[in-house]
Amino acid sequence: MDYVFNDILEPHQQIRIKVSLGLEDDPSRAGYNVNQAKIAIGSGGLRGKGFLNGTQTKLKYVPEQDTDFIFCTVGEEQGFFGSLCRIDRIRTFYSSSDCIGGAAR
């Protein structure tokens, strides 16, 4: 694990992981996206704000919402229940892919 973290990941990726895990605190720089993503997910509540109605993501408080922090958009617009459904869809996709791959052998 140390090899991957220290030798493969770029320094900005290492800092982002440390901030995400709470190992470092940098709210104005590397931690900005993480903090804004948490705010966006929290503002979605249980049911969300509706498709394209997220205030944090719509007003660009989360700069990388289309790539690195795409889940915060889902959390804000679809809420907790929508996020659970999205995670379940991804889990179902991977488990069915695993079954199909196992049958192909």
C-alpha positions, 0 to 999 in steps of 0.5 A: 500500500505504501508503494502505491501511495508514495511511488505511483500517486502524484503529490496532489493526489496524495494530498487529496487522499490525506485531506479526504481521510482527515489526516491533513487539514487544508480548507483553503486549498486541497481541502476546499473541494472536499469541504464543498462536496460534503456541504453539497451532499449534506444540503441534498437531505434525504430526498434531494433538491431535484434534477439540476436544482442543486445550489452548491453544484449549480453555483460552481462551489464544487469546481470539479463536480463533473470529474473527481467529485461527481458523486456530490452532484448525485447526493445533492440533487437526488438526496440520500435515497437517490445516492443509495439507489445509485450505489446499488445500481453500481454494485449490481452492475459489478456483481452481474459483470462478475457473474458473466465473466465467471460464466465465460471462463 
